[in-house]
Amino acid sequence: MSDEILVVIPMRAHPLTGFRRPNKENQTRFVRKEHKLVDALTAFGKRSAHHQQEASTRQLDFPLPQTTPPRTVNMAPYIQEPDMLSSSGYWVVDRRIVIAIPNPSDPLDPHRLAIESPKQGIKHSLMEATAPLDTVHDLSFGVELKFLLPLLVQGERDPEPEDHRKVNMTRLRDSEATRREQVYDCIAKSISQAGEKSTTISRITKDASHERAFWKSHWIVKKANSAEPTPEQANLEGYVWLSVEVSSPSLPAKDAETKHRLETVLRSLFSNHRLVANYTCEVHIHIGRTDGQPFSLTTLKRLGTLLWMGEEQIRSIRNPRSPNYHNVYTWGFETRKYSRLALRAQEIALREHESAACQDGVLVEDWQVAEVLETHPEMQAKDRKAIEELWKAGSHTELGRLLSGEKKPYRRLGFNFSAFGQEDERARNNPRTMEFRMMEGTTNINYILGWLSICKALAEVAMMRSDGRYPMVLDRLIGQRHARSRSVGARRETVSETQGQRCGREFREMMDDLGVPRDVYRDLEAKVTLENEI
């Protein structure tokens, strides 16, 4: 038994941070190696009597002295890590916390302890009650790569003789189905030569099987529905173009061999085939759990909060001059514009502004999120309302639909949560993953691996509720958005940085806060800076 415990007296409208004390009578009490356990609890009983109220208590893993009438519940299953609350002012030792409720007549929910913050009307919850625990070792990802592949018609001159990669041949009389079967087999062979299991949609169909049976084990080669040649590519005489999608199996994110396996496959594909990518192609990253179960609701809310505030920085990897920048060819629109959350937050913010009303704060089931919000009273109303509405979601389905759009083209946004909303057959049949859909198609391996590392980092900090990176990133994103809002329309004597430089700097700062290594995101930062110059 540890001799170091925390006793918290959560008085009404107190933030429970340990250093913000409204007065000497109502304050959070820390007991740190001052007493042994029994002495500490006895001292606690005396202090609680000072409030002239009988204290009822909740117990976490150990009995309380009989002098205190206990009303107990075992909260240990809901504590993810021993230090998960330490960044918010809790002193957590060996998973033991004592929390005292001054008014024993108050009804106690055995699953949640909510404490109200006085500053921004934000309520805190100790933690989500029934969700499975997400850890970084549960994290998995899948990659979808969309390309175009030219086939050279027999008897025609090669329009790109400088490209020394092998070109697949075809005959004019060959049907598209025949061409696809032959090409997909060739690409699958290259993946197998890289040491991975692979199959094609043609083989799966012939065997009367389903893609789902291969999601965890095989790379799958199939048609990319959105990809099509540009007018310049279509005019290359001698070529017939096929669209190709190459999808990885679910890969463990923390396995040391995963990155090497992926890089080996990419090098085999790009060296053995004339695969090209244009603005109709994309790179999609799915993140989920290795066991196929959905992330906990709290993990998804933390991730959704981060992506809402950081969408501009993350989407800056898209080329503003691309014909597909506004998703003409593919679905991947902005969450901040087209999601139900965006529409609802804007409506609420406008209504409250017109009526000068302020609703009660929302129950934010995360101390890191709540404390960052408290430090930003200047935060834009729409952003605050969006985060509040996001944290009100009571189920995966509700959250998934909130982060998706009403109309079909907006169902799968750039941050795609539709698999949780299950509004259509595709969403219901897909794995329970969150998908990043804004990366443009590319054959640059550094771009692909760098983007994957960024997506994994975002998921990791959302999963780990004690990860110090999360509040650092969220705090900076809120500050950057406020700084931009103040500078809009402002007249400056001198401009310290160009738009491209600003985008590159904000992207770099976010990556540094996430802990993404510099050499991993360097090429993407250069891309962001160059392409966002106007």
C-alpha positions in Angstrom: 0.0 0.0 0.0 1.4 3.4 -0.9 1.9 6.0 1.8 1.2 8.7 -0.8 -2.4 9.4 -1.7 -4.6 12.2 -2.9 -7.7 13.4 -1.1 -10.0 15.6 -3.2 -12.8 17.7 -1.8 -14.7 18.7 -5.0 -16.5 21.8 -3.9 -19.1 23.2 -6.4 -17.7 25.4 -9.1 -14.1 24.5 -8.4 -11.7 23.4 -11.2 -9.8 20.9 -9.2 -6.4 21.8 -10.4 -4.7 21.9 -7.0 -3.3 25.4 -7.5 -6.4 27.4 -8.4 -8.1 28.0 -5.1 -11.2 30.3 -4.7 -10.7 30.6 -1.0 -9.1 28.9 1.9 -12.3 27.2 3.0 -13.0 25.5 -0.4 -9.8 24.1 -1.7 -8.5 20.9 -3.1 -6.5 19.0 -0.5 -3.3 17.2 -1.5 -1.8 14.7 1.0 1.7 13.9 -0.1 3.8 11.7 2.3 2.5 13.7 5.3 0.7 10.7 6.9 0.3 7.0 6.5 -2.9 5.9 4.9 -5.1 5.7 8.0 -3.8 9.0 9.5 -4.4 10.7 6.2 -8.0 9.5 6.0 -8.6 10.5 9.6 -7.2 14.0 8.8 -9.5 14.1 5.8 -12.5 13.3 8.0 -11.7 16.2 10.3 -11.3 18.6 7.4 -14.5 17.6 5.8 -16.3 18.2 9.1 -15.0 21.8 8.8 -17.5 22.2 5.9 -20.3 21.4 8.3 -21.5 18.7 6.0 -21.3 15.0 6.4 -19.0 13.6 3.7 -19.9 10.6 1.7 -17.1 9.0 -0.2 -16.3 6.9 -3.2 -13.7 4.2 -2.9 -11.1 3.2 -5.4 -9.5 -0.2 -4.6 -9.1 0.2 -0.8 -11.4 0.4 2.3 -12.0 3.6 4.1 -12.1 4.0 7.9 -15.4 3.1 9.4 -15.8 6.6 10.8 -16.7 7.7 7.4 -20.0 6.3 6.1 -19.0 5.0 2.7 -20.9 4.9 -0.5 -18.5 3.0 -2.7 -17.9 2.0 -6.3 -14.8 0.4 -7.8 -13.5 2.9 -10.4 -10.2 1.1 -11.1 -11.4 -0.5 -14.4 -11.9 3.0 -15.8 -8.4 4.3 -15.0 -6.2 3.8 -18.1 -2.8 4.5 -16.7 -1.6 5.2 -13.2 -0.7 8.8 -14.1 -3.6 9.5 -16.4 -5.0 12.4 -14.4 -1.7 13.8 -13.1 -1.4 16.4 -15.8 -4.7 17.8 -14.6 -3.7 18.3 -11.0 -4.6 14.9 -9.6 -1.9 13.1 -7.7 -2.5 9.5 -8.7 -0.4 6.8 -7.0 -0.8 3.1 -7.5 -4.3 3.6 -9.0 -5.7 4.9 -5.7 -7.8 8.0 -5.3 -10.2 9.1 -2.7 -12.9 11.6 -3.7 -15.3 13.1 -1.2 -18.7 14.5 -2.1 -19.7 17.1 0.5 -23.4 16.5 0.2 -24.3 12.8 0.9 -27.9 13.4 -0.2 -26.9 14.1 -3.8 -27.6 11.1 -6.1 -24.4 9.5 -7.2 -24.0 8.0 -10.6 -21.8 4.9 -10.2 -20.3 5.5 -13.6 -19.4 9.2 -13.6 -18.2 11.8 -11.2 -18.9 15.2 -12.7 -17.4 18.5 -11.3 -18.3 21.9 -12.7 -15.7 24.4 -13.6 -16.5 28.1 -12.9 -14.6 29.7 -15.8 -16.2 28.7 -19.0 -19.2 26.7 -17.9 -17.3 23.5 -18.6 -18.1 20.4 -16.6 -15.5 17.7 -16.1 -16.0 14.0 -15.8 -13.5 11.7 -14.2 -13.6 9.3 -17.2 -15.8 7.4 -19.5 -17.4 4.5 -17.7 -17.9 1.5 -20.0 -15.5 2.0 -22.9 -12.7 -0.5 -23.7 -9.3 0.7 -22.9 -7.4 2.0 -25.9 -3.6 1.8 -25.8 -1.0 2.6 -28.5 -0.3 -1.2 -28.7 -3.9 -1.6 -30.0 -3.3 0.9 -32.8 -3.4 -0.5 -36.4 -3.6 1.2 -39.8 -4.3 0.4 -43.4 -3.2 2.3 -46.5 -5.2 2.7 -49.7 -3.1 3.9 -52.7 -4.9 5.0 -55.9 -2.9 5.1 -59.1 -3.1 5.0 -62.9 -1.2 2.5 -65.0 -0.6 2.9 -68.8 -0.7 -0.2 -71.0 1.1 -0.1 -74.3 -0.9 -1.4 -77.2 1.1 -4.0 -79.2 2.6 -2.6 -82.3 2.5 1.0 -81.0 5.6 3.1 -80.3 6.3 3.7 -76.6 5.3 7.4 -76.0 7.6 7.6 -72.9 10.9 5.8 -73.9 12.8 7.7 -71.2 10.8 5.7 -68.5 12.9 2.6 -68.1 10.4 0.8 -66.0 8.6 -2.2 -67.6 5.5 -1.3 -69.4 2.6 -3.8 -69.5 1.4 -4.8 -73.0 -2.2 -5.1 -74.2 -4.0 -5.9 -77.5 -6.7 -3.7 -79.0 -9.1 -6.6 -79.0 -8.7 -7.3 -75.3 -11.6 -6.4 -73.1 -11.2 -4.1 -70.1 -12.0 -7.1 -67.8 -9.1 -9.1 -69.4 -6.7 -6.2 -69.1 -7.6 -5.6 -65.5 -7.2 -9.2 -64.5 -3.8 -9.4 -66.2 -2.5 -6.1 -64.7 -3.8 -6.8 -61.2 -2.1 -10.2 -61.3 1.2 -8.5 -62.2 0.9 -5.9 -59.5 0.0 -8.6 -56.9 3.0 -10.6 -58.0 5.3 -7.6 -57.2 3.8 -7.4 -53.8 4.4 -11.1 -53.2 8.0 -10.7 -54.3 8.3 -8.0 -51.6 7.4 -10.7 -49.0 3.8 -10.0 -48.5 0.6 -11.9 -49.1 -1.5 -10.5 -51.9 -4.6 -11.1 -53.9 -6.8 -9.4 -56.5 -10.4 -8.5 -56.7 -10.7 -10.9 -59.7 -9.4 -13.9 -57.7 -11.7 -13.0 -54.8 -14.7 -12.8 -57.1 -13.9 -16.1 -58.8 -13.6 -17.9 -55.5 -17.0 -16.5 -54.4 -15.3 -14.9 -51.4 -15.4 -11.4 -50.0 -12.8 -8.7 -49.5 -13.6 -8.7 -45.8 -12.0 -12.2 -45.5 -8.6 -10.7 -46.6 -8.6 -7.4 -44.7 -6.3 -8.6 -42.0 -3.9 -10.7 -44.0 -3.5 -9.7 -47.7 -2.8 -6.7 -49.9 -5.7 -6.4 -52.3 -5.4 -5.0 -55.9 -8.6 -3.7 -57.4 -10.1 -0.8 -59.4 -9.8 2.8 -58.3 -13.2 4.3 -59.0 -12.2 8.0 -59.0 -8.9 7.8 -60.9 -8.8 8.9 -64.5 -6.1 10.2 -66.9 -5.7 13.9 -67.4 -6.3 15.3 -70.9 -2.5 15.4 -71.5 -2.1 11.8 -70.4 -5.1 10.6 -72.4 -3.5 12.2 -75.5 -0.3 10.0 -75.3 -0.7 7.8 -78.4 -0.2 4.1 -77.8 -1.4 4.1 -74.2 -4.5 2.6 -72.8 -5.1 3.6 -69.1 -6.3 1.6 -66.2 -7.1 2.8 -62.7 -5.6 0.8 -59.9 -6.1 0.7 -56.1 -3.7 -1.1 -53.9 -4.9 -1.6 -50.3 -2.8 -2.9 -47.5 -4.0 -5.3 -44.8 -4.5 -4.0 -41.2 -0.9 -3.5 -40.0 0.2 -3.1 -36.3 1.4 0.5 -35.8 3.8 -0.3 -33.0 5.5 -3.3 -34.7 9.1 -2.3 -35.5 8.9 -4.1 -38.8 5.8 -2.5 -40.1 7.5 0.6 -41.7 10.1 -1.5 -43.4 7.4 -3.9 -44.7 5.4 -1.0 -46.2 8.5 0.7 -47.7 9.6 -2.6 -49.3 6.2 -3.0 -51.0 6.2 0.6 -52.2 9.7 0.3 -53.7 8.7 -2.9 -55.5 5.6 -1.3 -56.9 7.2 1.9 -58.1 10.3 0.2 -59.6 8.5 -2.6 -61.5 5.4 -0.7 -62.9 4.8 2.6 -64.5 2.4 3.7 -61.8 1.6 7.4 -61.9 -0.6 9.6 -59.7 -2.5 12.8 -60.7 -5.1 15.0 -59.1 -7.8 12.3 -59.4 -5.8 9.9 -57.2 -5.4 9.9 -53.5 -3.7 8.3 -50.5 -6.2 7.2 -47.8 -5.1 6.2 -44.3 -7.4 4.1 -42.0 -6.7 3.9 -38.3 -8.3 1.5 -35.9 -7.7 -1.2 -33.3 -5.8 -4.4 -34.1 -8.7 -6.5 -32.7 -11.2 -4.9 -35.0 -13.2 -3.3 -32.2 -14.0 0.4 -32.5 -12.0 3.0 -30.5 -13.6 4.0 -27.2 -16.0 6.9 -27.5 -13.7 9.1 -25.5 -10.8 8.4 -27.9 -12.9 9.4 -30.8 -14.0 12.6 -29.1 -10.4 13.5 -28.3 -9.4 12.8 -31.9 -12.4 14.7 -33.2 -11.6 17.7 -31.0 -8.0 17.8 -32.3 -9.0 17.4 -35.9 -11.6 20.1 -35.7 -9.2 22.7 -34.4 -6.3 21.5 -36.6 -8.0 20.9 -39.9 -6.4 23.9 -41.6 -2.9 22.9 -40.7 -3.5 19.2 -41.6 -5.2 20.0 -44.9 -2.4 22.4 -45.9 -0.7 19.3 -47.4 -3.2 19.7 -50.3 -2.1 21.8 -53.2 -4.4 24.8 -53.5 -3.8 24.9 -57.2 -4.9 21.4 -57.8 -8.1 20.9 -59.9 -9.2 18.6 -57.1 -8.5 21.0 -54.2 -12.2 21.4 -53.7 -12.9 17.7 -54.1 -14.3 17.8 -57.6 -13.1 14.2 -58.3 -13.1 12.7 -54.9 -15.0 12.9 -51.6 -13.0 14.5 -48.8 -14.6 17.9 -48.0 -13.8 20.0 -44.9 -15.3 19.0 -41.6 -15.4 22.6 -40.5 -17.7 23.5 -43.4 -19.8 20.5 -44.3 -20.3 18.3 -41.2 -23.5 18.3 -39.2 -21.2 19.5 -36.3 -20.2 22.6 -38.3 -23.8 23.5 -39.1 -25.0 22.9 -35.6 -22.2 24.8 -33.9 -22.7 27.8 -36.2 -26.5 27.8 -35.6 -26.0 27.6 -31.8 -23.4 30.3 -31.7 -25.5 32.7 -33.8 -28.6 32.0 -31.7 -26.8 32.6 -28.4 -25.2 35.8 -29.8 -28.5 37.2 -30.9 -30.2 36.4 -27.6 -27.2 37.0 -25.4 -27.9 33.7 -23.8 -25.4 31.3 -22.4 -26.3 27.7 -22.0 -25.1 25.4 -19.2 -21.7 23.9 -19.8 -21.3 20.5 -21.4 -19.9 17.5 -19.6 -16.4 17.2 -21.0 -15.2 13.7 -20.2 -11.5 14.6 -20.4 -9.4 16.8 -18.1 -6.9 17.7 -20.8 -9.5 19.1 -23.1 -11.4 20.9 -20.4 -8.4 22.6 -18.9 -7.1 23.8 -22.3 -10.5 25.3 -23.0 -10.5 27.1 -19.7 -7.3 28.8 -20.5 -8.7 30.3 -23.8 -11.7 32.5 -22.9 -11.0 34.3 -26.2 -11.8 31.2 -28.2 -14.2 31.7 -31.1 -17.9 30.9 -30.2 -18.3 28.5 -33.1 -15.2 26.5 -32.1 -16.3 26.3 -28.4 -19.8 25.3 -29.4 -18.5 22.7 -31.8 -16.4 21.1 -29.1 -19.2 21.2 -26.6 -21.6 19.5 -29.1 -19.0 16.9 -29.9 -18.6 15.9 -26.3 -22.4 15.7 -25.8 -22.5 12.7 -28.2 -23.7 9.6 -26.3 -22.8 6.9 -28.7 -20.5 6.0 -31.5 -23.4 6.3 -34.0 -24.3 9.8 -32.8 -20.7 10.9 -32.9 -20.1 9.4 -36.4 -23.1 11.1 -37.8 -22.3 14.4 -36.2 -18.8 14.4 -37.8 -20.3 13.5 -41.2 -22.4 15.6 -43.6 -26.1 15.4 -44.2 -25.9 15.0 -48.0 -24.3 12.0 -49.7 -21.3 13.8 -51.2 -20.5 15.0 -47.7 -21.0 11.7 -46.0 -17.2 10.8 -46.2 -15.4 14.0 -45.3 -11.6 14.5 -45.3 -11.7 13.2 -41.7 -14.0 10.3 -42.3 -16.0 9.0 -39.3 -18.8 7.5 -41.4 -18.0 3.9 -40.4 -19.3 4.8 -36.9 -22.4 6.7 -38.2 -23.4 3.6 -40.3 -25.8 5.7 -42.5 -25.4 3.6 -45.6 -24.5 0.0 -46.6 -20.9 0.8 -47.3 -20.4 2.4 -43.8 -22.2 -0.6 -42.2 -20.0 -3.1 -44.0 -16.7 -1.3 -43.6 -14.3 -1.9 -40.7 -14.8 0.4 -37.7 -11.9 2.7 -38.5 -11.4 6.5 -38.9 -10.1 7.5 -42.3 -7.9 10.4 -43.4 -8.9 11.2 -47.0 -7.2 14.5 -47.9 -3.7 13.3 -49.1 -3.3 13.7 -52.8 -2.1 10.8 -54.9 1.6 10.4 -55.1 4.5 8.0 -55.9 6.8 9.9 -53.5 7.6 7.3 -50.8 8.7 10.0 -48.3 5.3 11.7 -48.7 3.4 8.5 -48.1 5.5 7.4 -45.1 5.6 10.9 -43.6 1.8 11.3 -43.9 1.3 7.9 -42.3 3.5 8.9 -39.4 1.4 12.0 -38.9 -1.9 10.1 -38.9 -0.5 7.6 -36.4 0.8 10.4 -34.1 -2.7 12.1 -34.1 -4.3 8.8 -33.2 -1.7 8.0 -30.4 -2.2 11.3 -28.6 -6.0 10.8 -28.7 -5.8 7.3 -27.3 -3.5 8.1 -24.4 -5.4 10.3 -22.0 -2.3 11.2 -20.0 -0.2 12.0 -23.0 1.3 15.5 -22.5 1.5 16.1 -26.2 -2.3 16.4 -26.5 -2.9 19.5 -24.5 0.2 21.1 -26.0 -1.1 20.6 -29.5 -4.6 21.6 -28.7 -3.5 24.8 -26.9 -1.3 25.9 -29.8 -4.0 25.2 -32.4 -6.6 27.3 -30.5 -4.0 30.1 -30.1 -3.1 30.0 -33.8 -6.7 30.2 -34.8 -7.3 33.2 -32.5 -4.2 34.9 -33.9 -5.4 34.5 -37.5 -8.9 35.8 -36.6 -7.3 39.0 -35.2 -5.1 39.5 -38.2 -7.9 39.2 -40.8 -8.5 42.6 -42.3 -5.8 44.2 -40.2 -3.6 46.6 -42.0 0.1 46.0 -41.4 3.1 48.2 -42.2 5.3 45.2 -42.9 4.5 41.5 -43.5 6.8 39.3 -41.5 6.1 36.1 -43.4 4.3 35.0 -46.5 1.3 32.8 -46.6 3.4 29.8 -47.6 5.8 30.5 -44.8 3.0 30.8 -42.3 1.4 27.6 -43.4 4.8 25.8 -43.3 5.5 27.2 -39.8 2.2 26.2 -38.4 2.5 22.8 -39.9 6.0 22.4 -38.5 4.9 23.5 -35.0 2.1 21.0 -35.0 4.4 18.2 -36.0 6.9 19.2 -33.4 4.2 19.2 -30.7 3.0 15.8 -31.9 6.5 14.5 -31.6 6.8 13.6 -35.3 10.6 13.4 -36.1 11.9 16.2 -38.2 13.3 14.0 -40.9 9.9 12.3 -41.2 7.9 15.4 -42.0 10.6 17.6 -43.6 9.5 16.9 -47.2 5.9 17.5 -46.4 6.7 20.8 -44.7 8.6 21.9 -47.9 5.6 20.9 -50.0 3.2 22.9 -47.7 5.4 26.0 -47.8 6.0 25.9 -51.6 2.4 25.1 -52.7 0.7 27.6 -50.4 2.6 30.6 -51.7 0.3 33.1 -53.5 
